[in-house]
């Protein structure tokens, strides 16, 4: 099904599949998505879209429409970028001259907003800002919360939910939601610590290096009425 996993309940109803014994969320995105000319990569000069589908708010809308403070908060919260204030200030200064509609313009603005030492770091200086914009444009954290919550409800007794995340914000959301579900009697978290790829796997597939796997097993309640809906976790802590 080509759909957002936040709609998993509707999809399962449509396919008449219930309950489910195993669900896997792979939160990574594939090479063909990176290669698509939608502004996901700062390595090419492309239209600043960052949308997975057609229509809706784009990264250009956010970059050109948000206030400096809102931009800084977004870049810090979703990208964990410590130079978010300087980057936001540089973006606002750049867009005052002309609208930022291409990735190349955005990269140039970000470069103006970070220290010279940061530009020479191991990771590209635009990485975290691009990540933050992509997450915001596609409401990735909201979709994750909706999807995990619906998946927990869809699990059969002894059914398992496995989630592979690729950055710390996603992992915290998953960790907190599974912990809360366990505390509320929905089941048990089977991974005290997330499972990470082995060195051998990373050597074969470098993109796996930041992956974290967490697994939850649904328990059978004495009465479904005794168990409340799993909590929705909104904090980043």
C-alpha positions as CSV (number, residue, x, y, z in Angstrom):
1,X,0.0,0.0,0.0
2,X,1.4,3.4,-0.9
3,X,0.2,5.3,2.1
4,X,1.3,7.0,5.3
5,X,1.7,4.5,8.2
6,X,-0.3,6.9,10.4
7,X,-3.3,5.5,8.5
8,X,-2.5,1.9,9.4
9,X,-5.9,1.4,11.1
10,X,-7.8,2.4,8.0
11,X,-5.5,0.3,5.8
12,X,-6.0,-2.8,8.0
13,X,-9.8,-2.2,8.0
14,X,-9.8,-1.9,4.2
15,X,-7.8,-5.1,3.8
16,X,-9.9,-6.9,6.5
17,X,-6.7,-7.8,8.4
18,X,-7.1,-7.9,12.2
19,X,-5.6,-8.5,14.6
20,X,-1.9,-8.5,13.5
21,X,0.8,-10.8,14.8
22,X,3.8,-8.8,13.6
23,X,4.4,-5.2,12.6
24,X,7.7,-3.6,11.5
25,X,8.3,0.1,11.1
26,X,11.4,1.0,9.1
27,X,11.7,4.7,9.5
28,X,14.6,5.1,7.1
29,X,14.1,6.5,3.6
30,X,15.5,4.9,0.4
31,X,18.0,5.9,-2.1
32,X,15.4,6.7,-4.8
33,X,13.8,9.2,-2.4
34,X,17.2,10.9,-1.9
35,X,17.8,10.9,-5.7
36,X,14.4,12.4,-6.5
37,X,14.7,16.1,-7.4
38,X,12.6,17.3,-4.4
39,X,15.2,19.1,-2.4
40,X,16.1,16.4,0.1
41,X,19.8,16.5,-0.7
42,X,22.1,19.6,-0.3
43,X,24.5,18.0,-2.7
44,X,22.5,19.2,-5.7
45,X,20.7,22.4,-6.6
46,X,17.0,21.5,-6.6
47,X,13.6,23.0,-5.9
48,X,13.2,23.4,-2.2
49,X,10.2,21.0,-1.7
50,X,11.1,18.1,0.6
51,X,7.5,16.7,0.3
52,X,7.1,13.0,0.1
53,X,3.8,13.4,-1.9
54,X,2.3,16.0,-4.1
55,X,0.9,19.3,-2.7
56,X,0.9,20.6,0.8
57,X,3.3,22.9,2.6
58,X,6.9,22.8,1.2
59,X,10.3,23.6,2.8
60,X,10.4,26.8,0.7
61,X,7.1,27.9,2.4
62,X,8.6,27.4,5.8
63,X,11.9,29.0,5.0
64,X,10.3,32.1,3.5
65,X,7.3,32.3,5.8
66,X,8.3,31.5,9.3
67,X,9.5,34.2,11.7
68,X,13.2,34.1,12.7
69,X,12.3,32.8,16.2
70,X,10.0,30.1,14.8
71,X,12.7,29.0,12.3
72,X,15.3,28.8,15.1
73,X,13.0,26.8,17.3
74,X,12.2,24.4,14.4
75,X,15.9,23.9,13.5
76,X,16.8,23.3,17.1
77,X,14.0,21.0,18.1
78,X,13.8,18.8,14.9
79,X,17.5,19.1,13.9
80,X,19.2,19.4,17.3
81,X,21.3,22.1,15.7
82,X,23.2,24.2,18.3
83,X,23.7,27.0,15.8
84,X,20.0,27.3,15.0
85,X,19.8,31.0,16.1
86,X,22.6,32.1,13.7
87,X,21.2,29.9,10.9
88,X,17.7,31.4,11.3
89,X,19.2,34.9,11.3
90,X,21.1,34.2,8.2
91,X,18.1,32.7,6.4
92,X,16.0,35.8,7.2
93,X,18.7,38.1,5.9
94,X,19.0,36.1,2.7
95,X,15.3,35.9,2.0
96,X,15.1,39.7,2.5
97,X,17.1,40.0,-0.8
98,X,15.2,37.3,-2.7
99,X,13.0,34.4,-1.9
100,X,14.8,31.1,-1.1
101,X,13.4,28.6,-3.6
102,X,16.4,26.3,-4.3
103,X,18.5,24.1,-2.1
104,X,21.7,25.9,-3.2
105,X,20.3,29.2,-1.9
106,X,19.5,27.6,1.4
107,X,22.9,26.0,1.8
108,X,24.5,29.3,1.1
109,X,22.4,31.0,3.8
110,X,23.2,28.2,6.3
111,X,26.9,28.6,5.6
112,X,26.6,32.3,6.5
113,X,25.0,31.4,9.8
114,X,27.6,29.0,11.3
115,X,31.2,29.4,12.5
116,X,34.0,28.7,10.0
117,X,35.2,25.7,12.1
118,X,31.7,24.1,11.8
119,X,31.9,24.3,8.1
120,X,35.0,22.0,8.2
121,X,33.4,19.4,10.4
122,X,33.0,15.7,9.7
123,X,29.3,16.2,8.8
124,X,28.1,18.7,6.3
125,X,27.0,22.0,8.1
126,X,23.6,21.9,6.4
127,X,22.7,18.3,7.5
128,X,20.7,19.1,10.6
129,X,18.8,22.1,9.1
130,X,17.7,19.9,6.1
131,X,16.7,17.2,8.5
132,X,14.6,19.6,10.6
133,X,12.8,21.0,7.5
134,X,12.1,17.5,6.1
135,X,10.6,16.4,9.5
136,X,8.5,19.5,9.7
137,X,7.2,19.4,6.1
138,X,6.0,15.8,6.4
139,X,4.9,15.9,10.1
140,X,7.1,12.9,10.6
141,X,6.9,12.8,14.4
142,X,3.2,13.2,14.4
143,X,2.9,10.4,11.8
144,X,5.2,8.3,13.9
145,X,3.1,8.8,17.1
146,X,-0.1,8.1,15.3
147,X,1.3,5.0,13.6
148,X,2.8,3.5,16.7
149,X,-0.3,4.1,18.7
150,X,-2.5,2.5,16.0
151,X,-0.1,-0.4,15.6
152,X,-0.2,-1.2,19.4
153,X,-4.0,-1.3,19.2
154,X,-3.9,-3.6,16.1
155,X,-1.6,-6.2,17.7
156,X,-2.9,-9.6,18.6
157,X,-2.1,-11.2,22.0
158,X,1.6,-12.0,22.0
159,X,2.0,-10.0,18.8
160,X,5.1,-7.9,18.3
161,X,5.8,-4.4,17.1
162,X,9.4,-3.7,16.0
163,X,10.6,-0.2,15.1
164,X,13.8,0.8,13.4
165,X,14.7,4.4,13.9
166,X,17.6,6.4,12.5
167,X,18.0,9.5,14.6
168,X,17.7,10.4,18.2
169,X,14.5,12.3,18.1
170,X,12.6,9.4,16.5
171,X,14.2,7.0,18.9
172,X,13.1,9.0,21.9
173,X,9.5,9.1,20.7
174,X,9.5,5.3,20.2
175,X,11.2,4.7,23.5
176,X,8.7,6.8,25.4
177,X,5.6,5.4,23.7
178,X,6.6,1.8,24.2
179,X,7.6,2.5,27.9
180,X,4.2,4.2,28.5
181,X,2.3,1.3,26.8
182,X,4.1,-1.2,29.1
183,X,3.4,0.8,32.2
184,X,-0.3,0.9,31.2
185,X,-0.5,-2.8,30.9
186,X,-0.5,-3.2,27.2
187,X,2.5,-5.6,27.2
188,X,6.3,-5.5,27.6
189,X,9.3,-3.9,26.0
190,X,11.6,-6.7,24.9
191,X,14.6,-4.5,24.3
192,X,16.0,-2.9,27.5
193,X,18.4,-1.1,25.2
194,X,17.9,-0.6,21.5
195,X,19.6,-3.2,19.2
196,X,22.3,-1.6,17.1
197,X,23.9,-3.0,13.9
198,X,27.1,-4.9,14.2
199,X,30.4,-3.6,12.9
200,X,30.2,-6.1,10.1
201,X,26.8,-4.9,9.0
202,X,27.9,-1.3,9.0
203,X,30.8,-2.2,6.8
204,X,28.5,-3.8,4.3
205,X,25.9,-1.0,4.6
206,X,27.1,2.3,5.9
207,X,23.5,3.7,6.0
208,X,22.8,1.2,8.8
209,X,25.3,2.8,11.2
210,X,22.7,5.0,13.1
211,X,19.9,2.4,13.2
212,X,18.3,1.5,16.5
213,X,15.7,-1.4,16.9
214,X,13.2,-1.5,19.7
215,X,10.6,-4.3,20.1
216,X,7.4,-4.5,22.1
217,X,5.2,-7.6,22.7
218,X,1.5,-7.3,23.3
219,X,0.1,-9.1,26.3
220,X,-3.4,-10.5,26.6
221,X,-5.4,-8.5,29.1
222,X,-8.0,-10.3,31.3
223,X,-10.5,-7.8,29.9
224,X,-9.9,-5.4,27.1
225,X,-12.0,-2.9,29.0
226,X,-9.4,-2.8,31.8
227,X,-6.7,-1.4,29.5
228,X,-6.8,2.2,28.4
229,X,-5.6,3.5,25.0
230,X,-1.8,3.8,24.9
231,X,-0.6,7.3,25.7
232,X,0.5,9.7,23.1
233,X,3.9,11.1,24.0
234,X,4.7,14.7,22.8
235,X,7.9,15.5,24.8
236,X,11.4,15.3,23.3
237,X,12.9,14.3,26.6
